[in-house]
């Protein structure tokens, strides 16, 4: 799945907006935080993605978001988890999102991408395990029959 990317400038501007609104005690600070989370989880820097995940988790725990924004935050948390390769956690969050908001097309599309990735990684894992087993079997057979030639 092709996700949008946020450049450093967008992350910087979003962070400054959030800091300004937080310092002013604005009621808009949670929404600004959500915009910052969006920028962070779509950044190309791993440290930004981690920070976005942490902020999303904090926002969700704070219960300061309206229902629609909470759904958006769950989606953004899922994006962060997906981008970090934490596929099972991403799928769990997306299942939660789709339970409360089954019409979420973004959520459904990301869940499909997560599940495809899980299958791909599972098949690679099965292939690697099969290769290891075949190699061990070949070595064992070679040792068993190689010793009988003498």
Steps between C-alpha positions, in 0.01 A plus 500: 500500500637839405468734797553875473826639633557809711814704455702651782342843444147368557610320817667819622199723426260250660718478812517879529122533462441238767747664740344844446145376561605293801681794661195720440276240665288485185216253469637435149821345636376136473412552132839664439658200670311273262639697204847461649442126537404484131821677399715285728362159397535596133857624544793321340690501832459206738534726806205708375290188446574380854411843641178503296404159637567615855297819452211304348500260793504793742217676319287187506569445869413863583145465364516865382400432141156505347381169355602576139841623607543193720437280195757702305748458784451122508563495124817708541620272779446209260702679231789544744487135603485389135796719406696358795428145384283425804240338280306303760463811718392701194241237410367499857456879495336489157258232618407733789454789258287301259287370787398855598522650150435229239473762223864605536639447149849603611484253786379220274769574239775507760370179659515329160859621456591381849350158439675471162829583670435244773435234235812599303719491808341173606572344162858625510531355850359168383739503205799573722397232748446253214844582362662445839320168547599387151863592564505314832340196335752509215793521742359217710446280193846580368653411835297178525571377148846652472624292790384173332714538186819405673 
